[in-house]
Amino acid sequence: MNYGYEGARYGVSFGTALAIVISYTNNHSILWALIHGFLSWFYVIYYAIVY
């Protein structure tokens, strides 16, 4: 079993879910939540720096 691959896959999934929740909480828009979910960790890091 390749643990590096599994960890990366779960990290991407968690990042996507986190980005969607943060985006929807701030914008109340499903469209923006989907866009930010696509960007995942980039949006999470942006949000952490700006807010």
N, C-alpha and C positions, 0 to 999 in steps of 0.2 A: 504494500500500500504506500502511495506517495503522499506523505503528510504535508509537504509543502504545497502541493496542488490543492489538497482538500482545505487547508487553512486559507489559501488565497481565494478559493471559491466562496467560502463562508464570509470572508472579509468583504468581498465585493457585494454579496447579498445583504450583509448588515449595513454597509455603506449606502446602498440603494434605499433600503427601508428607512434608515435614519434621515437621509436627504429628503425623502418624500414626506415624512412626518414633520420635519422642521419647516419645509416649504409650505405645506398645507396649513400648518399652525399660523404661520406669518401672513400668508397671502389669501387663504381661503379660496384657492383656485385649483381645480383638478388639473387643468392644463399646465400651470406652472409646476405643480407637484410632479407631473410626468416628465417635464423637461429637466427639472432638477434631479429627479431620480435617474435619468439617463446620464447626467453628469456626475452623479453619486458623490464620491469622496472629494472631488473638486469643489462642489457646492458646500459640503460639510466644512472643509477647511476655510473656504471663503467666509462662511457664516461665523466660524470661530474667531477669525481675525477681525472682521468688521463689527460684529455685535459683541 
